[in-house]
Each structure stands twice: as structure tokens, then as C-alpha cells.
Amino acid sequence: MKLFLVPTPIGNLKDMTFRAIEVLKKVDLILAEDTRTSGKLLKHYAIQTPMQSYHMHNEHKLLDKIIHRLKSGETMALISDAGTPAISDPGFLLVRACVTNDITIETLPGATAFIPALVNSGLPNDRFVFEGFLPVKKGRQTRLEFLATETRTMIFYESPHKLLKTLTQFSEYFGKDRKASISRELTKLYEETQRGTVEELTQYFTEKKPKGEFVLIVAGKNKTKP
């Protein structure tokens, strides 16, 4: 009985590791966030292992059945649509249940969007905080107020239709002169990174309609300023 957490490419299929392919071919079942999306990846690498849908809307319902199957001796792999499972994607509940039930977990290293965006930003990366997606409504203002005094580099994920709203709020809570870097479509054909102040980046994406998925890297508050 064993659960593998297998990262998948965030855009470029060539970023799949040899080990990840090997694991996906040998397990009894692949738990996939979206079987249609993952199906393209499996077909590309001639992986014929059965898949089952496992996402945020059904993970509570399926959890006990999956744990029972694992305890019965099956091996499974959990993958998300892109990147490392449980990082802003389903996975935590299953991992916690496996730990509770003494089921072996093995996590493969691999793709995740925020590391290349952070390293590429030119902002300090010796200390950082990963915030992922900000709350959509409830708790959003409170979270931004809390982060206004954060001195470490901050990492956020954002969708294209909310990018400008988020940048406007960054200006309000962090200051329009706060340094930042925005990466989109990492590893894909139209990969792009823009660096500057929050104000400059707001202006850039006001003139250029946001497309793709975004990683926002924001400098922490300067300790020498009040």
C-alpha cells in the first residue's frame, strides 16, 4: 500500500521526469484532478494506467473509499492538472488521511510554478512566504492588512480576470512603489516576466490584456522604513 504524489508539467510536456513516467505506469490507479487534462499527458507518454477523478468537489466523498483500497494493498498516484499536488490543488486531505492510517507516502520532486517565478524575479529569495490565491471575498482585506508589514518576499497566484484588481489592492495596502515581478505562462511558448513597481505593472497590464495564469512575486516591506 503506497501513495505517490507525482508532479506534472506546468505547461511544457518535456518537463515530465523519467521517474514520474515510470511511477505512473506501474501504479494500480491514478487519481487525477481532471481526467480530460491528464488524459492528454498520459497519452503523450503512452501511459495506460486507469484514472479516477479526484478534485476539490469530490475529495471528501471519495476519501474513505480510497484509503480502504490503499490499505487493501493497492498503489496509487495523485496528480493535479499542473505542478505539484497539494500546492493550491487537492492533496492535503488525502495525505493527512494516509499519515493517520500509516500508509506510505512518496513524493516525487518536480514542476511547480512559484519556484522559477521567484528565482527569475530578481527579488530576495533567501526568505519568502507562499500565499497562493488570496481569499476571493471573505478575509481578503484582513489578509492584505496582515501582509502589509511582511518583510519577506511574498508569492501569490492569480487568474487573468482578477489580476488588475489584485494589483490595485497591492498599491493600496503595500504602496504603489513596492517592487514586484509578474510571470505568466511559465515554460510555455508565450512565457513572459515583467518586473517593476506595482504601479508600473498595473499600467502595463492595463494596456495589455492579461492572459494565462500568473505568479506574482512582491518584495517585502523595507525594514528601514517606518
Number of C-alpha atoms within 10 A of each C-alpha: 16 18 24 22 25 26 26 26 21 21 18 13 15 8 14 18 17 8 13 18 16 11 19 23 19 15 17 16 19 28 22 22 26 16 19 12 13 21 14 12 17 17 10 10 13 11 16 14 13 12 21 13 15 23 18 12 10 12 17 12 11 14 15 13 10 18 18 12 13 20 17 10 12 16 19 24 25 26 27 28 21 19 21 26 22 17 16 14 16 22 21 13 13 20 19 12 15 21 11 9 13 12 18 15 16 12 14 15 14 17 20 18 23 22 13 14 21 23 12 16 23 14 20 16 17 7 10 19 16 13 14 16 14 16 13 9 7 9 11 13 15 10 13 18 14 11 19 15 15 18 15 20 21 24 23 18 20 19 16 15 13 11 22 19 11 17 20 16 16 22 16 13 16 23 16 18 13 18 23 25 23 24 24 23 19 22 17 12 9 10 12 13 16 16 19 17 19 25 18 17 20 21 13 14 16 12 9 9 11 17 14 14 16 23 26 26 30 27 25 23 20 12 10 5 5 6
